[in-house]
Structure formats: structure tokens, C-alpha cells
Amino acid sequence: MSKIEVDTIDKQSGSTLTLGGSGTAVTLGAGATQSGFGRSGSVNWDTTAKTAGFTGVSGNGYFINTTSGALTVNLPASPSSGDIMAVADYAGTAATNAITIGRNSSNINGATNDLNITENNSSIILVYVDGTQGWKGTETANLSDIELQPEYIVASGGTITESGDFKIHTFTGPGTFTVCSVGNALGSSTVDSLVLAGGGAGGPGQGGGGGGAGGYRESFPNPATGGLTVCAQDYPITVGAGGAGQTRPPSSPYAPGVPGPAGKGADSVFSTITSTGGGMGGLGAGNCQGAGFPGGSGGGGGGRSTPGNPGVANPGGSGNTPPVSPPQGNPGGASNNLAPSCTAYDNGGGGGGAGGTGPNSGTGPGTNAGPGGIGATSSITGSPVVRGGGGGGGACNPGTLAGTGGPGGGANGKVGVGSGSDAPVNLGGGGGGNGSDSGQGARAGNGGSGIVIIRYKFQ
């Protein structure tokens, strides 16, 4: 065996220095170290499987046995560029008992997260690059070969707020929800939504019925449905306007059960979800009396004072029209005016609410109009908010009480001469019923506009 002892080996000419010939292995002696070559290509495998947690050494590869339970192997502390370490699942049990590669204060693939091997028989070689990316995984086709990485929806549109790990897009008017990219099951690939239509106007005339709330459809929380799966595309958003309050025409203008021409709330739409506008309250006055109109929630029945026709109530309009499951609203209350005189009986029923039926008006002298049905409570934005209250019925006679609006944006009815109250915007509440129109000069209250809210996990 020959031995050469020199301080430096350098090339004689050209730009390449060759060590060894074809088929010759070049090795370092026991205890010798190298520098300048880097360690990006190979490791020395320790063939004794590890069954307990430990901190690895650069240049080594380790077989990890998690048959008895999950364990953690830490990367070397204070690494230098070119350091290398490998980890492999020894017994094919990583899917049951994960192998955690602890980052030991360095980044892994640019992130401040440990790396988990959760696929059986997987392995990875990690090379330390720099302080920004830290340890980079190599010799795997993709990190998903060893661990499915969470990916999240990225979207724009509306007013964007955050609540914990969730982003909320709120639309108070028409707009576009744009999904820029879709995540996966570990991150997010579905969205929750609240789609609330515009509320119906109150009923005009003497003791008009309260307006019905706009249709209310919500998927949050969604343990059963899992929300709506979205694609990377634009989703036009329609936010329904509230129904416009009407004055009583000089003759019977509407047939019972037929939606009022301007008093019905407008629909709100997101993707495949359409919420129907609330029904207008029924008319109450002379020969123009009528039932409440149908919608997402139905309008209350109008007060009745038809001479010679006592004992007949005007029903509230039907809710959840057209029908969806779960129901988008509730029916309005009846106007139980059982005498032919305005003196004490012309009181409208309450409009239906997203959370409850509109109550009926009273049936005897001195009784009151029906209040609006209650709205529904949602925490989709992170805090509980009540929306979709029904409008209160109007009362013709000052000796009685008009119906109060239902919690969640329902407007109050009017007692005596004057217009019903208007519902506030973006709560989808019903307008207040008219009191006494005093020669058709007063109008019913406007319904409130709706809202569309979309929520998804973003981190």
C-alpha cells in the first residue's frame, strides 16, 4: 500500500481536478472530516432503528420505529449551510403513530412548523440551506408524499373582516365574491354563508298587517352539510332591497294571496342559494281588506271593517314560499277582527319572522295589533346578531296598541293616523303596518334590505 503525504493537491493545467479513476471509490479515513464539498447528496445511515426521541446529527440518516407510539426526532441545533439529515419510517407505522421532525428553532421549508410524517413507509432527506428557508426537503416528489399540507381558500369581495382563523366577507349591496384559489380538507375548501332577503313592506290602509321578514338561509354552523364547496371563479352576489311601503288606493287593488306589486321584498342570491323576499302585510280598510301576502316570511293579515261581515278573520301570508329545507321563514299572524266597525277592531296581524310566526291580533274590543315574529340569531361574524324580525301590525283606533316590531330589525306598526315605521337596512326586517290612513294619505312602512355574509377558514 502506497502513502502520499502532501499539504496541497492542485491541478497541473485546465480547470478540472480528478480524484480516482473509473470504478474507484474515494473515501475519507476514519475520523477525518471534509469541507467545501457540501452534504447535499448523501447521508450515512444508522441501521439501528430508533424507538425513543432524540436529536439527530448532520450527515446521518435514521430509521424511526413508531410501533409502540409516536416520537419526535429533532434536527441539529445551530446548523450550517450544507448540513444534511434523513429520516425514514422503519416499520410502516407512521400513519398510526406519526414521526415528528422537530425544527429545533430553524425553519423547515420556510415555515416555523415542525414536519410530521403521517404516511406509512415514507422517508425524507433534509438539507439546511439558509436562515430564510432553513431545512429543505429533498428526494421526495412533493411534501405531500409524507404529509398532506393544509391549503386554504383565498378570496376577495365585499367588506372583509377576521374572527380567529376565519375570514368573513360581508355584502350589504350587490357585488362579486371571487375565489382566487381553493384549499383542501386539512385547510379549507368550503364556505359557510348567511343569505338574507329584503323584508316585505307593511300593509297600507286602516290597521294594515306587519310586513314579513326576508327569507333567511344559513349554513353556519354546518356539521351536517359541511358548507358549500366552491371553485376558483367569480360568484355574483345579489342583496335584496326591502319592499316599498304603499298607500291605499281608492278601490280594492289586490287580490288576497297575490304579491303586492311593490311591497314585496326582493330576493338575495349567492351561488345556488336564493332567499325569497318577505311578503307584504295585508291591507286593512273598508272594502280593501285582505290576507297577508306570502314570501320568505309571510305578511300579517290586514285589519277588517267590512260592513255586515263580522266574524271573519284575515289570515297571515304563508312563509317559506317557495319551500326550501330547512325552512327560510314563518307565516304571518291573522287579523282576528270579529266585528264590522273600525272603532275597536281594525288591528293588523304581525309579520312572520325568521325565528318565529307572527302573532295574531286581538279578537275583542280594546285588544291590540299583533307584534312581529322574532328574528334568528347568528354568530357567523364572530358575535351573535339577531336578524329577520317581522313587522308589527298597525292599529286603526287610538284606544288600542300597534304591534311592536320583532327582534332583529322588525319595524313597529302605527296606531291611529299616520304611516307605519320603516325597517332598518341590512337586517331583512318587515315594515310596520299602517294605522289609520285618514283619506289614503299615509303609507305603510318600508321593509329592510337584506345581507349576504360568507365565511371560511384562512389559516
C-alpha positions in Angstrom: 0.0 0.0 0.0 1.4 3.4 -1.0 1.1 6.5 1.1 1.4 10.1 -0.1 1.8 12.9 2.4 1.4 16.4 1.0 -0.2 19.7 2.1 -2.0 20.6 -1.1 -3.0 18.8 -4.3 -3.6 21.2 -7.2 -4.3 20.8 -10.9 -1.4 21.0 -13.4 -3.5 22.5 -16.2 -7.1 23.1 -17.2 -10.0 23.7 -14.9 -10.7 20.2 -13.6 -9.0 18.2 -10.9 -9.9 14.5 -10.9 -9.6 12.2 -7.9 -9.7 8.5 -8.6 -10.4 6.6 -11.8 -13.4 5.0 -13.3 -14.9 2.5 -10.8 -12.8 3.8 -7.9 -14.4 4.8 -4.6 -12.8 7.8 -2.9 -13.3 7.7 0.8 -12.2 9.7 3.9 -10.3 8.0 6.6 -11.8 7.2 10.0 -12.2 10.4 12.0 -11.5 12.6 9.0 -13.8 15.5 8.1 -14.4 17.4 4.9 -15.3 20.9 4.0 -16.2 22.7 0.8 -18.0 19.7 -0.8 -21.3 20.2 1.0 -23.5 17.3 2.1 -26.5 17.7 -0.3 -26.2 14.3 -1.9 -26.0 11.5 0.7 -26.1 10.5 4.3 -24.6 7.7 6.4 -27.5 5.6 7.5 -27.6 4.4 11.1 -29.2 1.0 10.7 -30.2 0.7 14.4 -33.8 1.7 14.5 -34.7 4.4 17.0 -37.6 3.8 19.4 -37.3 7.0 21.5 -37.0 10.7 20.8 -33.5 12.2 20.2 -31.7 15.0 18.4 -30.0 14.0 15.1 -26.5 14.7 13.8 -25.7 16.2 10.4 -24.6 13.7 7.9 -26.7 10.8 9.4 -29.9 9.1 8.3 -32.2 7.5 10.9 -34.8 4.7 10.8 -37.6 5.5 13.2 -39.7 2.8 14.7 -43.1 4.0 16.0 -44.6 0.6 16.5 -45.1 1.5 20.2 -46.1 5.1 19.8 -45.4 8.4 18.1 -42.0 10.0 18.7 -40.0 13.2 17.8 -36.6 13.4 16.2 -35.1 16.9 16.4 -33.0 18.4 13.7 -29.5 19.6 14.7 -29.3 22.9 16.6 -27.3 25.8 15.0 -27.0 24.2 11.6 -24.6 25.4 8.8 -25.4 25.6 5.1 -24.9 22.1 3.6 -25.8 20.2 6.8 -27.9 17.2 5.9 -30.1 14.6 7.8 -32.5 12.0 6.7 -35.5 10.2 8.4 -37.3 7.1 7.4 -40.3 5.1 8.7 -38.8 1.8 9.8 -41.9 -0.4 10.5 -44.5 1.2 8.2 -46.5 2.6 11.2 -46.2 6.4 10.6 -49.9 6.7 9.6 -50.9 5.3 13.0 -48.1 6.8 15.1 -46.6 9.8 13.5 -43.0 10.7 13.3 -42.4 14.4 14.2 -39.3 16.1 12.8 -38.7 18.9 15.3 -37.3 22.1 13.7 -35.2 22.9 16.8 -35.6 26.7 16.2 -34.8 26.6 12.5 -37.3 26.9 9.7 -38.4 23.9 7.7 -39.3 24.8 4.1 -39.5 28.4 5.1 -42.1 27.8 7.8 -41.9 27.9 11.6 -43.7 24.5 11.9 -42.4 21.0 12.8 -42.8 18.5 10.0 -44.9 15.4 10.5 -44.5 12.1 8.7 -48.0 10.6 8.6 -47.8 8.3 5.5 -46.6 4.7 6.0 -43.1 3.8 4.8 -42.2 7.4 3.9 -38.8 9.0 4.1 -37.2 12.4 3.6 -33.8 13.9 3.3 -33.4 17.4 4.6 -30.6 19.8 3.7 -30.0 23.1 5.6 -29.9 26.0 3.1 -30.0 29.3 4.9 -31.9 31.2 7.7 -34.8 32.0 5.5 -35.8 28.6 4.2 -34.0 26.7 6.8 -34.1 22.9 6.2 -35.4 22.0 2.7 -36.9 18.6 2.0 -35.2 16.8 -0.9 -35.6 13.4 -2.6 -39.3 13.4 -2.3 -41.5 14.1 -5.3 -43.5 16.5 -3.1 -44.0 17.1 0.6 -47.5 15.6 0.3 -45.7 12.3 -0.2 -45.0 12.3 3.6 -47.6 14.7 4.9 -50.7 16.4 3.3 -50.1 20.1 3.8 -53.1 22.3 4.7 -54.1 24.7 2.0 -56.7 27.4 2.4 -59.2 29.3 0.3 -58.1 32.7 -1.0 -60.9 35.1 -2.0 -61.8 38.7 -2.4 -65.0 40.8 -2.5 -67.2 42.7 0.0 -66.1 44.1 3.3 -63.5 41.6 4.7 -63.0 41.1 8.5 -61.4 38.3 10.6 -62.6 36.3 13.5 -59.9 33.9 14.8 -58.9 31.6 12.0 -61.8 32.7 9.8 -62.3 35.4 7.2 -65.7 37.0 6.8 -66.9 38.7 3.6 -70.0 40.9 4.1 -72.1 42.2 1.3 -74.6 45.0 2.1 -75.3 45.6 -1.6 -74.6 43.9 -5.0 -71.0 42.7 -5.5 -68.8 39.7 -6.5 -67.3 37.1 -4.3 -64.1 36.0 -6.2 -62.4 32.7 -5.2 -58.8 33.1 -6.3 -57.7 29.6 -5.2 -59.3 26.7 -3.4 -57.7 24.9 -0.5 -58.1 21.3 0.7 -59.7 19.3 3.5 -56.9 20.0 6.0 -57.3 23.7 5.4 -60.5 24.9 3.8 -62.4 24.0 0.6 -65.9 25.0 1.6 -67.6 28.2 2.8 -70.4 28.9 5.1 -73.0 31.6 4.3 -75.9 33.6 5.5 -78.2 34.8 2.7 -81.0 37.1 3.9 -83.5 38.6 1.6 -85.2 42.0 1.8 -88.2 42.3 4.2 -91.7 43.0 3.0 -93.4 46.3 3.5 -96.2 46.7 6.0 -99.8 46.7 4.8 -101.5 50.0 4.0 -105.0 51.1 4.9 -106.7 51.0 8.3 -104.8 48.6 10.6 -102.5 47.1 7.9 -100.7 43.8 8.7 -97.0 43.8 9.5 -94.5 43.0 6.7 -92.9 39.6 6.7 -89.1 39.2 7.1 -86.9 38.3 4.2 -86.1 34.7 3.6 -83.3 33.6 5.9 -80.9 30.8 4.8 -77.7 29.9 6.8 -75.3 27.1 6.7 -73.3 28.1 9.8 -72.6 26.1 11.8 -72.6 23.2 9.4 -71.7 19.8 11.0 -74.2 18.0 8.8 -73.7 19.7 5.4 -70.1 20.8 5.5 -70.9 24.1 3.9 -70.8 25.0 0.2 -67.9 23.7 -2.0 -66.5 26.5 -4.1 -64.4 26.6 -7.2 -61.9 29.2 -8.3 -64.3 31.6 -10.1 -66.5 34.7 -9.6 -69.8 34.4 -7.7 -72.2 37.3 -8.3 -73.9 38.5 -5.1 -77.4 39.9 -5.1 -78.6 41.7 -1.9 -82.4 42.1 -1.9 -83.9 45.5 -1.3 -86.8 46.0 1.2 -90.3 46.3 -0.1 -91.6 49.8 -0.6 -94.5 50.9 1.6 -97.7 51.6 -0.2 -100.6 54.0 0.3 -104.1 52.6 0.0 -105.6 53.2 -3.5 -109.3 54.4 -3.7 -110.6 50.9 -4.5 -109.7 47.3 -3.9 -106.3 46.9 -5.6 -105.0 43.5 -4.7 -106.5 40.0 -4.6 -105.7 38.1 -1.4 -102.7 35.9 -1.8 -101.3 37.8 -4.8 -98.0 39.5 -4.0 -98.3 43.3 -3.8 -96.7 45.0 -6.8 -94.1 47.0 -4.9 -94.5 45.9 -1.3 -92.7 42.5 -1.5 -89.1 42.3 -0.5 -86.5 41.4 -3.2 -84.6 38.1 -3.3 -80.9 37.7 -2.2 -78.7 35.3 -4.1 -75.3 33.6 -3.6 -74.3 30.7 -5.9 -77.1 28.1 -5.7 -78.7 29.7 -2.7 -81.7 32.0 -3.2 -83.6 33.6 -0.3 -87.0 34.9 -1.1 -88.2 38.4 -0.3 -90.6 38.9 2.6 -94.4 39.1 1.9 -96.2 42.4 2.2 -98.7 42.9 5.0 -102.3 42.6 4.2 -104.5 45.7 3.5 -106.9 46.9 6.2 -109.5 49.4 5.2 -113.2 49.4 4.2 -113.6 47.1 1.3 -109.9 46.8 0.6 -109.1 44.4 3.4 -107.1 41.3 2.7 -104.9 38.5 3.8 -101.2 38.9 4.3 -99.0 38.1 1.3 -96.6 35.1 1.0 -92.9 35.2 0.9 -89.7 34.1 2.7 -91.8 35.0 5.8 -95.4 36.0 5.3 -97.0 39.3 6.0 -99.6 39.7 8.7 -103.3 39.8 7.9 -104.9 43.3 7.4 -107.5 44.8 9.7 -111.1 44.3 8.7 -114.1 46.6 8.8 -116.3 45.3 6.1 -119.9 46.4 7.0 -122.2 43.5 7.6 -119.5 40.8 7.5 -118.4 40.2 11.1 -116.7 37.1 12.4 -114.3 36.6 9.5 -110.5 36.9 10.1 -107.9 37.8 7.5 -105.2 35.2 7.6 -101.5 35.9 7.5 -99.5 35.1 4.4 -97.6 31.8 4.2 -93.9 31.7 5.0 -91.2 29.5 3.4 -92.7 30.3 0.0 -91.3 28.8 -2.2 -90.5 25.9 0.2 -86.9 25.0 1.0 -85.3 22.8 3.7 -84.6 23.9 6.3 -87.4 26.5 6.1 -86.4 30.0 5.3 -89.2 31.7 7.3 -92.5 31.6 9.0 -96.1 32.7 8.3 -97.6 36.0 9.4 -100.3 36.3 12.0 -104.0 36.7 11.4 -106.1 39.8 11.9 -108.8 38.4 14.2 -111.2 41.4 13.8 -114.6 39.9 14.6 -116.8 43.0 14.3 -117.7 45.3 11.4 -116.5 48.6 12.9 -113.2 50.3 13.0 -114.0 51.6 16.5 -112.1 48.9 18.3 -111.3 46.0 15.9 -109.3 47.1 12.9 -105.9 45.8 14.0 -103.4 44.0 11.7 -101.6 40.8 12.5 -97.8 40.6 13.0 -95.5 39.8 10.1 -93.7 36.5 10.3 -90.0 36.4 11.4 -87.0 34.3 10.6 -87.2 32.7 14.0 -91.0 32.6 14.7 -94.5 33.0 13.4 -96.1 36.4 13.5 -98.7 36.6 16.4 -102.4 37.3 15.7 -104.1 40.5 16.6 -106.6 40.5 19.4 -110.3 39.5 18.9 -112.3 41.8 21.2 -112.8 45.5 21.9 -109.7 47.2 23.2 -107.4 44.5 22.0 -104.2 45.2 20.2 -102.5 44.6 16.9 -100.1 41.6 16.5 -96.4 42.2 17.2 -93.8 41.0 14.6 -92.4 37.5 14.8 -88.9 37.1 16.3 -85.8 37.1 14.1 -83.0 34.5 14.1 -79.6 34.8 15.9 -76.3 34.1 14.0 -72.7 34.2 15.1 -71.3 33.8 11.6 -69.3 37.1 12.0 -67.9 36.0 15.4 -70.5 37.8 17.6 -74.2 37.0 17.9 -76.5 39.2 15.8 -80.3 38.9 15.5 -81.8 39.5 12.0 -85.0 38.9 10.2 -87.7 40.2 12.6 -91.3 40.6 11.4 -93.0 43.9 11.2 -95.7 44.9 13.8 -99.3 45.2 12.7 -101.0 48.6 12.6 -103.9 49.7 14.8 -106.8 51.8 13.5 -108.1 53.1 16.8 -106.1 55.2 19.1 -107.5 53.4 22.1 -105.6 50.2 21.1 -101.9 49.5 20.7 -100.0 48.8 17.5 -97.7 45.8 17.2 -94.1 46.2 18.0 -91.5 45.0 15.5 -90.0 41.6 16.1 -86.4 41.5 17.5 -84.0 41.6 14.5 -85.0 44.6 12.5 -88.8 44.4 12.5 -90.4 47.8 12.4 -93.2 49.0 14.7 -96.8 49.4 13.4 -98.6 52.7 13.7 -101.6 53.4 15.9 -104.1 56.0 14.7 -103.5 58.4 11.8 -100.0 58.0 10.3 -97.6 55.8 8.5 -96.0 52.6 9.7 -92.4 52.6 10.7 -89.6 51.7 8.2 -87.3 48.8 9.0 -83.6 49.4 9.3 -81.2 48.5 6.5 -79.4 45.1 6.1 -81.4 43.2 8.8 -84.1 41.9 6.4 -86.9 43.0 8.8 -90.6 43.6 7.9 -92.1 47.1 7.7 -94.7 48.3 10.1 -98.4 48.2 9.3 -100.3 51.4 8.7 -102.6 52.8 11.4 -105.4 54.9 10.1 -104.9 56.3 6.6 -107.2 59.2 7.0 -108.2 59.5 3.4 -105.4 57.4 2.0 -102.6 59.9 2.8 -100.4 57.7 5.0 -98.3 54.8 3.8 -97.1 51.5 5.2 -93.6 51.1 6.5 -90.8 50.0 4.1 -89.1 46.7 4.6 -85.4 46.5 5.4 -82.8 45.4 2.9 -81.1 42.1 3.3 -77.4 41.0 3.5 -75.1 38.2 2.3 -72.2 37.0 4.6 -69.6 34.4 3.6 -67.2 32.8 6.0 -64.2 30.4 5.6 -61.1 29.3 7.3 -58.0 31.0 6.1 -55.2 29.8 8.4 
